[in-house]
C-alpha cells in the first residue's frame, strides 16, 4: 500500500490517479486498523477542500474519516465529524434524502456510543418518520434506523421496563419483516436476530429483580 502511494505522491494534486492512490492507501490502512489511516484521510480531505471538490465528495470522505476515528477509539472526534456530515447533508440534500437519513443514523449511533442516549433518540424520533415517508417501511435504511433506536434502549441503564418492552416489540416485528424481505441468510437479518436476542436478555435481566421482590 505504501509503495502504491509513493509511486504517485510526486504527481500534481489535481491528477485523479493521485487522489485514487491516496484513497486506496487510506482504505487499506483502515482495514488494517492502522493509526496512520487518520493522517491519510485527513490529508485527502484537506486536499479535496483546497481543490474545491464537489460537496458530495467531501462529505463522503468526511464520513470515512469519522469511521476511521471510531475504529481507533477516538469517539469524541468521530462524533464531531458525524455532526458536520449530517449538517452538510441537510444543506446539500434536504432532510428526507437517503444520504441525509443515513448521516442521521450515523450521527445517532455516534451519540449512543458516547452514552448520550437522549440526544440520539431525539434525533431518530425526528428522522425515522421522514425515512418511512421517503423510503418506505421496508427499506433497509428505515429498518436500520429503527433497529438503532431500539438497541439504544438495551444499552441505556436508565431505560424503563416499558422502554425495553417497546424495543423488544420493535425488533420482533423487524425480524419478521427482514426475514421476509431479505431472507434468513442476509447479514442484516442475522444482525437483527442478534439484536433481538440481546433485547430479550436485557428485558429478562431487568424483570427478574422485580419478580423476586
C-alpha positions in Angstrom: 0.0 0.0 0.0 2.7 2.5 0.9 4.6 1.6 -2.3 1.4 2.4 -4.2 1.2 5.9 -2.6 4.9 6.6 -3.2 4.5 5.8 -6.9 2.1 8.7 -7.3 3.0 11.1 -4.5 5.0 13.4 -6.7 2.2 13.9 -9.3 0.2 17.1 -9.3 -2.6 17.3 -6.7 -5.1 17.7 -9.5 -4.4 14.4 -11.1 -7.2 11.9 -10.4 -4.8 9.0 -10.2 -3.0 10.7 -7.2 -6.3 11.1 -5.4 -7.2 7.5 -6.2 -3.9 6.3 -4.8 -4.4 8.3 -1.6 -7.9 6.9 -1.2 -6.7 3.4 -1.8 -3.9 3.8 0.8 -6.3 5.2 3.4 -8.9 2.4 2.9 -6.1 -0.2 3.2 -4.8 1.3 6.4 -8.4 1.5 7.8 -8.9 -2.3 7.0 -5.6 -2.9 8.9 -6.8 -0.7 11.8 -3.6 1.3 11.4 -3.3 4.7 13.1 -1.8 6.2 10.0 -5.2 5.9 8.3 -6.3 9.1 10.1 -3.3 11.0 8.7 -4.0 9.8 5.1 -7.8 10.5 5.3 -7.2 14.0 6.9 -4.7 14.8 4.0 -7.2 13.5 1.4 -9.9 15.7 2.9 -7.8 18.9 3.1 -6.6 18.3 -0.5 -10.2 18.0 -1.7 -11.2 21.2 0.1 -8.2 23.0 -1.3 -9.1 21.9 -4.8 -12.7 22.9 -4.5 -14.1 19.3 -4.9 -17.9 18.8 -5.0 -19.5 18.9 -1.6 -20.9 15.4 -2.0 -17.4 14.0 -2.5 -16.1 15.9 0.6 -19.0 14.6 2.7 -18.2 11.0 1.7 -14.6 11.4 2.7 -15.6 13.1 6.0 -17.9 10.1 6.7 -15.0 7.7 6.1 -12.8 9.8 8.3 -15.4 9.6 11.1 -15.4 5.8 10.7 -11.6 5.8 11.0 -11.6 7.8 14.2 -14.3 5.5 15.6 -12.3 2.3 14.7 -9.3 3.8 16.5 -11.4 4.5 19.6 -11.4 8.3 19.2 -15.2 8.6 19.6 -15.4 12.2 20.5 -13.7 13.2 17.3 -15.8 10.8 15.3 -19.0 12.3 16.8 -17.9 15.8 15.9 -17.3 14.8 12.3 -20.6 12.9 12.1 -22.4 16.0 13.2 -20.7 18.0 10.5 -21.6 15.4 7.9 -25.3 15.4 9.0 -25.4 19.2 8.9 -23.7 19.2 5.5 -26.2 16.7 4.1 -29.2 18.7 5.4 -27.9 21.7 3.5 -26.9 19.8 0.3 -29.7 17.3 0.1 -32.6 18.3 2.4 -34.0 16.4 5.4 -35.6 13.5 3.5 -32.9 12.4 1.1 -31.5 8.9 1.7 -27.9 10.2 2.2 -29.2 12.7 4.8 -31.1 10.0 6.6 -28.0 7.7 6.6 -26.0 10.5 8.0 -28.6 11.0 10.7 -28.4 7.3 11.7 -24.5 7.5 11.8 -24.7 10.6 14.0 -27.2 9.0 16.3 -25.0 5.9 16.6 -22.0 8.1 17.5 -24.1 9.7 20.2 -25.1 6.3 21.6 -21.5 5.2 21.6 -20.8 8.1 24.0 -23.8 7.2 26.2 -25.7 10.3 25.0 -28.9 8.4 24.6 -31.4 11.2 25.0 -29.9 13.2 22.2 -29.6 10.2 19.9 -33.2 9.1 20.4 -34.4 12.7 19.9 -32.7 12.8 16.5 -34.1 9.4 15.4 -37.6 10.2 16.6 -37.4 13.2 14.2 -35.8 11.3 11.3 -37.4 7.8 11.3 -40.8 9.2 10.2 -39.0 11.0 7.4 -37.4 7.7 6.3 -40.7 5.9 6.4 -42.4 8.5 4.2 -39.4 9.0 1.8 -38.1 5.4 1.6 -40.9 3.2 2.8 -41.4 0.9 5.8 -39.4 -2.0 4.3 -36.4 0.0 3.0 -33.2 -1.3 4.6 -32.2 2.1 5.9 -35.6 2.7 7.5 -35.2 -0.7 9.2 -31.6 0.1 10.2 -32.7 3.4 11.8 -35.4 1.6 13.8 -33.0 -1.1 15.0 -30.5 1.6 16.1 -33.3 3.3 18.1 -34.4 0.0 19.7 -30.9 -1.1 20.6 -30.2 2.2 22.3 -32.7 1.3 25.0 -30.9 -2.0 25.6 -27.7 -0.2 26.1 -29.2 2.6 28.4 -29.1 1.8 32.1 -31.8 4.4 32.6 -34.2 2.8 30.2 -37.5 1.8 31.8 -39.2 -1.6 31.6 -41.7 0.0 29.1 -38.8 1.2 27.0 -37.3 -2.3 26.9 -40.6 -3.9 26.1 -41.0 -1.3 23.3 -37.6 -2.2 21.9 -38.4 -5.9 22.0 -41.7 -5.5 20.2 -40.0 -3.4 17.6 -37.2 -5.9 17.0 -39.6 -8.8 16.9 -41.6 -7.1 14.2 -38.5 -6.1 12.3 -37.1 -9.7 12.4 -40.2 -11.0 10.7 -40.0 -8.2 8.1 -36.3 -8.6 7.2 -36.6 -12.3 7.1 -39.4 -12.0 4.6 -37.8 -9.2 2.5 -34.1 -10.2 2.6 -34.2 -13.9 3.6 -32.8 -15.6 6.7 -29.2 -15.7 5.5 -28.8 -12.0 4.7 -26.2 -10.2 7.0 -28.8 -7.7 8.1 -31.3 -10.4 9.1 -28.6 -12.1 11.1 -27.8 -8.8 12.8 -31.4 -8.1 13.7 -31.7 -11.6 15.1 -28.6 -10.9 17.3 -30.2 -7.6 18.4 -33.4 -9.5 19.2 -31.5 -11.9 21.5 -29.8 -9.0 23.2 -33.1 -7.3 23.7 -34.7 -10.3 25.3 -31.8 -10.8 27.6 -31.8 -7.1 28.6 -35.6 -7.3 29.4 -35.3 -10.6 31.3 -32.4 -9.2 33.4 -34.5 -6.2 34.3 -37.7 -8.1 35.0 -36.0 -10.8 37.2 -35.3 -8.5 40.2 -38.9 -7.1 40.0 -40.4 -10.6 40.1 -38.3 -11.7 43.1 -39.5 -8.9 45.3 
